[in-house]
Amino acid sequence: MRPSYVTDLKKIAYTKAELVDKQKNTAMLVILAESAAVVSESPSDLCQTKQEEAFIN
């Protein structure tokens, strides 16, 4: 499969924006997955931390 190149200037900005969107979505999914892993490993620690933060604030 040959790589495709965008040569139309009007489409270049759109293609760049689409790539940035995909990167942000991927980053968000990674953050959510890491957070879910932390919660599933130690939910009681997370609750304790939240209570301490609420008490401090």
PDB file of N, CA, C and O in Angstrom:
ATOM      1  N   MET A   1       0.838  -1.192   0.000  1.00  0.00           N
ATOM      2  CA  MET A   1       0.000   0.000   0.000  1.00  0.00           C
ATOM      3  C   MET A   1       0.877   1.248   0.000  1.00  0.00           C
ATOM      4  O   MET A   1       1.756   1.397   0.849  1.00  0.00           O
ATOM      5  N   ARG A   2       0.637   2.132  -0.945  1.00  0.00           N
ATOM      6  CA  ARG A   2       1.427   3.352  -1.044  1.00  0.00           C
ATOM      7  C   ARG A   2       0.897   4.403  -0.076  1.00  0.00           C
ATOM      8  O   ARG A   2      -0.310   4.494   0.146  1.00  0.00           O
ATOM      9  N   PRO A   3       1.795   5.194   0.499  1.00  0.00           N
ATOM     10  CA  PRO A   3       1.317   6.268   1.382  1.00  0.00           C
ATOM     11  C   PRO A   3       0.577   7.328   0.577  1.00  0.00           C
ATOM     12  O   PRO A   3       0.928   7.602  -0.570  1.00  0.00           O
ATOM     13  N   SER A   4      -0.435   7.915   1.173  1.00  0.00           N
ATOM     14  CA  SER A   4      -1.180   8.970   0.474  1.00  0.00           C
ATOM     15  C   SER A   4      -0.781  10.321   1.055  1.00  0.00           C
ATOM     16  O   SER A   4      -0.637  10.472   2.268  1.00  0.00           O
ATOM     17  N   TYR A   5      -0.610  11.271   0.197  1.00  0.00           N
ATOM     18  CA  TYR A   5      -0.203  12.605   0.619  1.00  0.00           C
ATOM     19  C   TYR A   5      -1.321  13.599   0.340  1.00  0.00           C
ATOM     20  O   TYR A   5      -1.989  13.529  -0.692  1.00  0.00           O
ATOM     21  N   VAL A   6      -1.512  14.521   1.269  1.00  0.00           N
ATOM     22  CA  VAL A   6      -2.511  15.568   1.077  1.00  0.00           C
ATOM     23  C   VAL A   6      -1.812  16.743   0.411  1.00  0.00           C
ATOM     24  O   VAL A   6      -0.872  17.314   0.965  1.00  0.00           O
ATOM     25  N   THR A   7      -2.273  17.096  -0.770  1.00  0.00           N
ATOM     26  CA  THR A   7      -1.637  18.201  -1.493  1.00  0.00           C
ATOM     27  C   THR A   7      -2.519  19.446  -1.539  1.00  0.00           C
ATOM     28  O   THR A   7      -2.031  20.541  -1.819  1.00  0.00           O
ATOM     29  N   ASP A   8      -3.807  19.285  -1.266  1.00  0.00           N
ATOM     30  CA  ASP A   8      -4.729  20.424  -1.266  1.00  0.00           C
ATOM     31  C   ASP A   8      -4.555  21.198   0.041  1.00  0.00           C
ATOM     32  O   ASP A   8      -4.758  20.650   1.125  1.00  0.00           O
ATOM     33  N   LEU A   9      -4.177  22.481  -0.068  1.00  0.00           N
ATOM     34  CA  LEU A   9      -3.898  23.283   1.132  1.00  0.00           C
ATOM     35  C   LEU A   9      -5.088  23.361   2.079  1.00  0.00           C
ATOM     36  O   LEU A   9      -4.903  23.407   3.296  1.00  0.00           O
ATOM     37  N   LYS A  10      -6.309  23.377   1.543  1.00  0.00           N
ATOM     38  CA  LYS A  10      -7.494  23.466   2.400  1.00  0.00           C
ATOM     39  C   LYS A  10      -7.682  22.195   3.226  1.00  0.00           C
ATOM     40  O   LYS A  10      -8.240  22.236   4.322  1.00  0.00           O
ATOM     41  N   LYS A  11      -7.216  21.080   2.697  1.00  0.00           N
ATOM     42  CA  LYS A  11      -7.386  19.806   3.399  1.00  0.00           C
ATOM     43  C   LYS A  11      -6.284  19.559   4.429  1.00  0.00           C
ATOM     44  O   LYS A  11      -6.462  18.769   5.356  1.00  0.00           O
ATOM     45  N   ILE A  12      -5.147  20.237   4.266  1.00  0.00           N
ATOM     46  CA  ILE A  12      -4.013  19.997   5.167  1.00  0.00           C
ATOM     47  C   ILE A  12      -4.367  20.355   6.605  1.00  0.00           C
ATOM     48  O   ILE A  12      -4.082  19.584   7.521  1.00  0.00           O
ATOM     49  N   ALA A  13      -4.978  21.508   6.812  1.00  0.00           N
ATOM     50  CA  ALA A  13      -5.344  21.931   8.171  1.00  0.00           C
ATOM     51  C   ALA A  13      -6.330  20.944   8.782  1.00  0.00           C
ATOM     52  O   ALA A  13      -6.230  20.607   9.962  1.00  0.00           O
ATOM     53  N   TYR A  14      -7.276  20.484   7.981  1.00  0.00           N
ATOM     54  CA  TYR A  14      -8.274  19.527   8.473  1.00  0.00           C
ATOM     55  C   TYR A  14      -7.602  18.215   8.876  1.00  0.00           C
ATOM     56  O   TYR A  14      -7.926  17.636   9.914  1.00  0.00           O
ATOM     57  N   THR A  15      -6.667  17.752   8.050  1.00  0.00           N
ATOM     58  CA  THR A  15      -5.966  16.499   8.339  1.00  0.00           C
ATOM     59  C   THR A  15      -5.146  16.633   9.615  1.00  0.00           C
ATOM     60  O   THR A  15      -5.115  15.715  10.435  1.00  0.00           O
ATOM     61  N   LYS A  16      -4.479  17.780   9.788  1.00  0.00           N
ATOM     62  CA  LYS A  16      -3.701  18.008  11.010  1.00  0.00           C
ATOM     63  C   LYS A  16      -4.611  17.999  12.234  1.00  0.00           C
ATOM     64  O   LYS A  16      -4.282  17.389  13.252  1.00  0.00           O
ATOM     65  N   ALA A  17      -5.749  18.671  12.136  1.00  0.00           N
ATOM     66  CA  ALA A  17      -6.687  18.729  13.263  1.00  0.00           C
ATOM     67  C   ALA A  17      -7.201  17.333  13.599  1.00  0.00           C
ATOM     68  O   ALA A  17      -7.364  16.993  14.771  1.00  0.00           O
ATOM     69  N   GLU A  18      -7.453  16.534  12.581  1.00  0.00           N
ATOM     70  CA  GLU A  18      -7.940  15.175  12.790  1.00  0.00           C
ATOM     71  C   GLU A  18      -6.884  14.346  13.527  1.00  0.00           C
ATOM     72  O   GLU A  18      -7.218  13.567  14.420  1.00  0.00           O
ATOM     73  N   LEU A  19      -5.613  14.512  13.155  1.00  0.00           N
ATOM     74  CA  LEU A  19      -4.531  13.780  13.811  1.00  0.00           C
ATOM     75  C   LEU A  19      -4.406  14.191  15.272  1.00  0.00           C
ATOM     76  O   LEU A  19      -4.224  13.342  16.146  1.00  0.00           O
ATOM     77  N   VAL A  20      -4.505  15.490  15.539  1.00  0.00           N
ATOM     78  CA  VAL A  20      -4.417  15.983  16.918  1.00  0.00           C
ATOM     79  C   VAL A  20      -5.565  15.415  17.748  1.00  0.00           C
ATOM     80  O   VAL A  20      -5.361  15.005  18.890  1.00  0.00           O
ATOM     81  N   ASP A  21      -6.775  15.388  17.176  1.00  0.00           N
ATOM     82  CA  ASP A  21      -7.928  14.811  17.872  1.00  0.00           C
ATOM     83  C   ASP A  21      -7.668  13.361  18.243  1.00  0.00           C
ATOM     84  O   ASP A  21      -7.952  12.941  19.364  1.00  0.00           O
ATOM     85  N   LYS A  22      -7.130  12.599  17.305  1.00  0.00           N
ATOM     86  CA  LYS A  22      -6.857  11.181  17.565  1.00  0.00           C
ATOM     87  C   LYS A  22      -5.815  11.030  18.667  1.00  0.00           C
ATOM     88  O   LYS A  22      -5.933  10.145  19.514  1.00  0.00           O
ATOM     89  N   GLN A  23      -4.786  11.896  18.662  1.00  0.00           N
ATOM     90  CA  GLN A  23      -3.753  11.839  19.696  1.00  0.00           C
ATOM     91  C   GLN A  23      -4.345  12.152  21.065  1.00  0.00           C
ATOM     92  O   GLN A  23      -4.030  11.483  22.050  1.00  0.00           O
ATOM     93  N   LYS A  24      -5.207  13.174  21.128  1.00  0.00           N
ATOM     94  CA  LYS A  24      -5.824  13.548  22.405  1.00  0.00           C
ATOM     95  C   LYS A  24      -6.717  12.428  22.913  1.00  0.00           C
ATOM     96  O   LYS A  24      -6.712  12.118  24.104  1.00  0.00           O
ATOM     97  N   ASN A  25      -7.488  11.817  22.008  1.00  0.00           N
ATOM     98  CA  ASN A  25      -8.356  10.708  22.409  1.00  0.00           C
ATOM     99  C   ASN A  25      -7.536   9.542  22.937  1.00  0.00           C
ATOM    100  O   ASN A  25      -7.895   8.925  23.939  1.00  0.00           O
ATOM    101  N   THR A  26      -6.425   9.241  22.253  1.00  0.00           N
ATOM    102  CA  THR A  26      -5.569   8.145  22.690  1.00  0.00           C
ATOM    103  C   THR A  26      -4.987   8.454  24.063  1.00  0.00           C
ATOM    104  O   THR A  26      -4.965   7.589  24.939  1.00  0.00           O
ATOM    105  N   ALA A  27      -4.513   9.690  24.255  1.00  0.00           N
ATOM    106  CA  ALA A  27      -3.949  10.079  25.547  1.00  0.00           C
ATOM    107  C   ALA A  27      -5.002   9.974  26.644  1.00  0.00           C
ATOM    108  O   ALA A  27      -4.713   9.515  27.749  1.00  0.00           O
ATOM    109  N   MET A  28      -6.230  10.403  26.336  1.00  0.00           N
ATOM    110  CA  MET A  28      -7.294  10.343  27.332  1.00  0.00           C
ATOM    111  C   MET A  28      -7.615   8.894  27.696  1.00  0.00           C
ATOM    112  O   MET A  28      -7.832   8.579  28.866  1.00  0.00           O
ATOM    113  N   LEU A  29      -7.645   8.013  26.694  1.00  0.00           N
ATOM    114  CA  LEU A  29      -7.919   6.600  26.957  1.00  0.00           C
ATOM    115  C   LEU A  29      -6.832   5.989  27.837  1.00  0.00           C
ATOM    116  O   LEU A  29      -7.124   5.179  28.717  1.00  0.00           O
ATOM    117  N   VAL A  30      -5.581   6.376  27.600  1.00  0.00           N
ATOM    118  CA  VAL A  30      -4.476   5.872  28.416  1.00  0.00           C
ATOM    119  C   VAL A  30      -4.633   6.346  29.856  1.00  0.00           C
ATOM    120  O   VAL A  30      -4.458   5.562  30.789  1.00  0.00           O
ATOM    121  N   ILE A  31      -4.965   7.628  30.044  1.00  0.00           N
ATOM    122  CA  ILE A  31      -5.158   8.183  31.389  1.00  0.00           C
ATOM    123  C   ILE A  31      -6.303   7.472  32.096  1.00  0.00           C
ATOM    124  O   ILE A  31      -6.187   7.112  33.268  1.00  0.00           O
ATOM    125  N   LEU A  32      -7.418   7.267  31.379  1.00  0.00           N
ATOM    126  CA  LEU A  32      -8.565   6.576  31.980  1.00  0.00           C
ATOM    127  C   LEU A  32      -8.209   5.143  32.346  1.00  0.00           C
ATOM    128  O   LEU A  32      -8.604   4.658  33.406  1.00  0.00           O
ATOM    129  N   ALA A  33      -7.474   4.468  31.487  1.00  0.00           N
ATOM    130  CA  ALA A  33      -7.090   3.082  31.762  1.00  0.00           C
ATOM    131  C   ALA A  33      -6.168   3.010  32.977  1.00  0.00           C
ATOM    132  O   ALA A  33      -6.316   2.123  33.818  1.00  0.00           O
ATOM    133  N   GLU A  34      -5.216   3.941  33.071  1.00  0.00           N
ATOM    134  CA  GLU A  34      -4.312   3.964  34.227  1.00  0.00           C
ATOM    135  C   GLU A  34      -5.093   4.252  35.507  1.00  0.00           C
ATOM    136  O   GLU A  34      -4.844   3.632  36.541  1.00  0.00           O
ATOM    137  N   SER A  35      -6.031   5.186  35.439  1.00  0.00           N
ATOM    138  CA  SER A  35      -6.845   5.519  36.614  1.00  0.00           C
ATOM    139  C   SER A  35      -7.675   4.321  37.046  1.00  0.00           C
ATOM    140  O   SER A  35      -7.781   4.029  38.237  1.00  0.00           O
ATOM    141  N   ALA A  36      -8.261   3.631  36.080  1.00  0.00           N
ATOM    142  CA  ALA A  36      -9.072   2.452  36.393  1.00  0.00           C
ATOM    143  C   ALA A  36      -8.212   1.371  37.042  1.00  0.00           C
ATOM    144  O   ALA A  36      -8.666   0.678  37.953  1.00  0.00           O
ATOM    145  N   ALA A  37      -6.980   1.228  36.578  1.00  0.00           N
ATOM    146  CA  ALA A  37      -6.079   0.233  37.160  1.00  0.00           C
ATOM    147  C   ALA A  37      -5.763   0.585  38.608  1.00  0.00           C
ATOM    148  O   ALA A  37      -5.749  -0.292  39.471  1.00  0.00           O
ATOM    149  N   VAL A  38      -5.512   1.854  38.878  1.00  0.00           N
ATOM    150  CA  VAL A  38      -5.212   2.292  40.244  1.00  0.00           C
ATOM    151  C   VAL A  38      -6.403   2.040  41.157  1.00  0.00           C
ATOM    152  O   VAL A  38      -6.243   1.542  42.271  1.00  0.00           O
ATOM    153  N   VAL A  39      -7.599   2.384  40.684  1.00  0.00           N
ATOM    154  CA  VAL A  39      -8.806   2.211  41.493  1.00  0.00           C
ATOM    155  C   VAL A  39      -9.059   0.735  41.768  1.00  0.00           C
ATOM    156  O   VAL A  39      -9.417   0.363  42.885  1.00  0.00           O
ATOM    157  N   SER A  40      -8.874  -0.107  40.755  1.00  0.00           N
ATOM    158  CA  SER A  40      -9.156  -1.528  40.953  1.00  0.00           C
ATOM    159  C   SER A  40      -8.109  -2.190  41.846  1.00  0.00           C
ATOM    160  O   SER A  40      -8.405  -3.177  42.519  1.00  0.00           O
ATOM    161  N   GLU A  41      -6.881  -1.649  41.858  1.00  0.00           N
ATOM    162  CA  GLU A  41      -5.840  -2.219  42.719  1.00  0.00           C
ATOM    163  C   GLU A  41      -6.069  -1.833  44.177  1.00  0.00           C
ATOM    164  O   GLU A  41      -5.936  -2.668  45.072  1.00  0.00           O
ATOM    165  N   SER A  42      -6.410  -0.583  44.412  1.00  0.00           N
ATOM    166  CA  SER A  42      -6.523  -0.132  45.801  1.00  0.00           C
ATOM    167  C   SER A  42      -7.622   0.907  45.962  1.00  0.00           C
ATOM    168  O   SER A  42      -7.323   2.084  46.164  1.00  0.00           O
ATOM    169  N   PRO A  43      -8.890   0.501  45.877  1.00  0.00           N
ATOM    170  CA  PRO A  43      -9.980   1.481  45.997  1.00  0.00           C
ATOM    171  C   PRO A  43     -10.038   2.147  47.368  1.00  0.00           C
ATOM    172  O   PRO A  43     -10.409   3.316  47.473  1.00  0.00           O
ATOM    173  N   SER A  44      -9.674   1.414  48.418  1.00  0.00           N
ATOM    174  CA  SER A  44      -9.746   1.994  49.764  1.00  0.00           C
ATOM    175  C   SER A  44      -8.716   3.109  49.941  1.00  0.00           C
ATOM    176  O   SER A  44      -8.985   4.101  50.618  1.00  0.00           O
ATOM    177  N   ASP A  45      -7.535   2.950  49.332  1.00  0.00           N
ATOM    178  CA  ASP A  45      -6.516   4.004  49.400  1.00  0.00           C
ATOM    179  C   ASP A  45      -7.019   5.273  48.729  1.00  0.00           C
ATOM    180  O   ASP A  45      -6.791   6.376  49.224  1.00  0.00           O
ATOM    181  N   LEU A  46      -7.699   5.115  47.608  1.00  0.00           N
ATOM    182  CA  LEU A  46      -8.218   6.267  46.876  1.00  0.00           C
ATOM    183  C   LEU A  46      -9.268   6.997  47.712  1.00  0.00           C
ATOM    184  O   LEU A  46      -9.268   8.226  47.778  1.00  0.00           O
ATOM    185  N   CYS A  47     -10.156   6.246  48.344  1.00  0.00           N
ATOM    186  CA  CYS A  47     -11.193   6.854  49.191  1.00  0.00           C
ATOM    187  C   CYS A  47     -10.550   7.605  50.349  1.00  0.00           C
ATOM    188  O   CYS A  47     -10.968   8.712  50.688  1.00  0.00           O
ATOM    189  N   GLN A  48      -9.540   7.004  50.951  1.00  0.00           N
ATOM    190  CA  GLN A  48      -8.841   7.626  52.074  1.00  0.00           C
ATOM    191  C   GLN A  48      -8.208   8.942  51.628  1.00  0.00           C
ATOM    192  O   GLN A  48      -8.310   9.950  52.328  1.00  0.00           O
ATOM    193  N   THR A  49      -7.556   8.933  50.471  1.00  0.00           N
ATOM    194  CA  THR A  49      -6.909  10.142  49.952  1.00  0.00           C
ATOM    195  C   THR A  49      -7.937  11.239  49.706  1.00  0.00           C
ATOM    196  O   THR A  49      -7.700  12.395  50.056  1.00  0.00           O
ATOM    197  N   LYS A  50      -9.069  10.894  49.114  1.00  0.00           N
ATOM    198  CA  LYS A  50     -10.118  11.882  48.834  1.00  0.00           C
ATOM    199  C   LYS A  50     -10.651  12.489  50.135  1.00  0.00           C
ATOM    200  O   LYS A  50     -10.904  13.692  50.199  1.00  0.00           O
ATOM    201  N   GLN A  51     -10.820  11.668  51.161  1.00  0.00           N
ATOM    202  CA  GLN A  51     -11.319  12.171  52.442  1.00  0.00           C
ATOM    203  C   GLN A  51     -10.309  13.125  53.076  1.00  0.00           C
ATOM    204  O   GLN A  51     -10.689  14.147  53.647  1.00  0.00           O
ATOM    205  N   GLU A  52      -9.024  12.792  52.976  1.00  0.00           N
ATOM    206  CA  GLU A  52      -7.986  13.667  53.530  1.00  0.00           C
ATOM    207  C   GLU A  52      -7.954  15.002  52.791  1.00  0.00           C
ATOM    208  O   GLU A  52      -7.819  16.054  53.415  1.00  0.00           O
ATOM    209  N   GLU A  53      -8.078  14.965  51.456  1.00  0.00           N
ATOM    210  CA  GLU A  53      -8.090  16.203  50.672  1.00  0.00           C
ATOM    211  C   GLU A  53      -9.283  17.068  51.054  1.00  0.00           C
ATOM    212  O   GLU A  53      -9.151  18.286  51.175  1.00  0.00           O
ATOM    213  N   ALA A  54     -10.433  16.458  51.244  1.00  0.00           N
ATOM    214  CA  ALA A  54     -11.637  17.196  51.619  1.00  0.00           C
ATOM    215  C   ALA A  54     -11.458  17.829  52.996  1.00  0.00           C
ATOM    216  O   ALA A  54     -11.908  18.949  53.237  1.00  0.00           O
ATOM    217  N   PHE A  55     -10.807  17.113  53.884  1.00  0.00           N
ATOM    218  CA  PHE A  55     -10.580  17.613  55.238  1.00  0.00           C
ATOM    219  C   PHE A  55      -9.608  18.794  55.219  1.00  0.00           C
ATOM    220  O   PHE A  55      -9.803  19.776  55.935  1.00  0.00           O
ATOM    221  N   ILE A  56      -8.561  18.695  54.396  1.00  0.00           N
ATOM    222  CA  ILE A  56      -7.552  19.760  54.307  1.00  0.00           C
ATOM    223  C   ILE A  56      -8.165  21.021  53.707  1.00  0.00           C
ATOM    224  O   ILE A  56      -7.914  22.126  54.187  1.00  0.00           O
ATOM    225  N   ASN A  57      -8.965  20.855  52.664  1.00  0.00           N
ATOM    226  CA  ASN A  57      -9.564  22.012  51.989  1.00  0.00           C
ATOM    227  C   ASN A  57     -10.709  22.526  52.817  1.00  0.00           C
ATOM    228  O   ASN A  57     -11.358  23.500  52.435  1.00  0.00           O
TER     229      ASN A  57
END
